[in-house]
C-alpha cells in the first residue's frame, strides 16, 4: 500500500470557504479544474479516498490583523484531525508584532510558517520579510513560500536567491517547483542552493511529463515533496499525473512521503509499527 503525505493544502472555516476558494480562482484568472470547497471535512474525505494519510495545512493572512485568528483556526483544525494534520502558521511582514506573532504560533503547536508574497503583496526579499526567515532559521522550523508568477515580481526566483544566501540553515520549501509559471527560471537559478526544497503543487497540469521528470531530477528527488494545492486540484488527478512520470519506486517513496516526513518530523515508521 502506497503511503502519501499531501504537503500543500489550504483550508478555511466552513462559513467562508466558498468565498475564499472563489477569490483564489479569480486571482489566478481561473484554473482548468473543478475545485473542492476548501473545508477540512472535504480534504480529509477526498484524501483518504485516495490513500493520503497526512496533510500539511495552512492559510494566508492578507492583513496583519488576521494573523492570530487564522493561526488559531489552523491550530484547532490540527487538534481535531487526530494526528492527520501538520499545521503551518501565517505571518504578515507589515505586522508590528512579528516576533510575538511567531512565538504565539509556535506556542500553539504549529510546525512553521507559510507565506504567499503575491497574495500578501510584499517582495519575498523585503527587509521586513527577512525578519520572518531569521526567526524560522533560529527556531529550526520550516517555511513554505509560494514562489513564482509571470504577472508579478513578488516571489520570482530572483527574489528567493537573496533569502537562500542570507539564511543558509533555513529550511525553505519553494512551492510549485520553486516558481509557478516560471518553472524554467526556477530550475536555472535555485537548485544550486541546498537549503531549498520544492513541492509539486499546481505544476503537473502544465508541464509535459518528460519535462516534469527532468525537473525532479535536476532538483534531486530528495528535495521534492508531493503537494496538491488543495482545494484547487483533484487529489486523484495529481497522484495519477505524478505516477505517469515513470519514476522508480524509491523515487516515488521519497516524493510521496519520506521527504515530508523527515522535514516535518513525522515518525511514520513508528506509527506504522504500532498499528501492526
Residue, then its C-alpha position, 0 to 999 in steps of 0.5 A: x500500500x502506497x503511503x502519501x503525505x499531501x504537503x500543500x493544502x489550504x483550508x478555511x472555516x466552513x462559513x467562508x470557504x466558498x468565498x475564499x476558494x472563489x477569490x483564489x480562482x479569480x486571482x489566478x484568472x481561473x484554473x482548468x479544474x473543478x475545485x473542492x470547497x476548501x473545508x477540512x471535512x472535504x480534504x480529509x474525505x477526498x484524501x483518504x479516498x485516495x490513500x493520503x494519510x497526512x496533510x500539511x495545512x495552512x492559510x494566508x493572512x492578507x492583513x496583519x490583523x488576521x494573523x492570530x485568528x487564522x493561526x488559531x483556526x489552523x491550530x484547532x483544525x490540527x487538534x481535531x484531525x487526530x494526528x492527520x494534520x501538520x499545521x503551518x502558521x501565517x505571518x504578515x511582514x507589515x505586522x508590528x508584532x512579528x516576533x510575538x506573532x511567531x512565538x504565539x504560533x509556535x506556542x500553539x503547536x504549529x510546525x512553521x510558517x507559510x507565506x504567499x508574497x503575491x497574495x500578501x503583496x510584499x517582495x519575498x526579499x523585503x527587509x521586513x520579510x527577512x525578519x520572518x526567515x531569521x526567526x524560522x532559521x533560529x527556531x529550526x522550523x520550516x517555511x513554505x513560500x509560494x514562489x513564482x508568477x509571470x504577472x508579478x515580481x513578488x516571489x520570482x526566483x530572483x527574489x528567493x536567491x537573496x533569502x537562500x544566501x542570507x539564511x543558509x540553515x533555513x529550511x525553505x520549501x519553494x512551492x510549485x517547483x520553486x516558481x509557478x509559471x516560471x518553472x524554467x527560471x526556477x530550475x536555472x537559478x535555485x537548485x544550486x542552493x541546498x537549503x531549498x526544497x520544492x513541492x509539486x503543487x499546481x505544476x503537473x497540469x502544465x508541464x509535459x511529463x518528460x519535462x516534469x521528470x527532468x525537473x525532479x531530477x535536476x532538483x534531486x528527488x530528495x528535495x521534492x515533496x508531493x503537494x496538491x494545492x488543495x482545494x484547487x486540484x483533484x487529489x486523484x488527478x495529481x497522484x495519477x499525473x505524478x505516477x505517469x512520470x515513470x519514476x522508480x519506486x524509491x523515487x516515488x517513496x521519497x516524493x510521496x512521503x519520506x521527504x515530508x516526513x523527515x522535514x516535518x518530523x513525522x515518525x511514520x515508521x513508528x506509527x506504522x509499527x504500532x498499528x501492526 
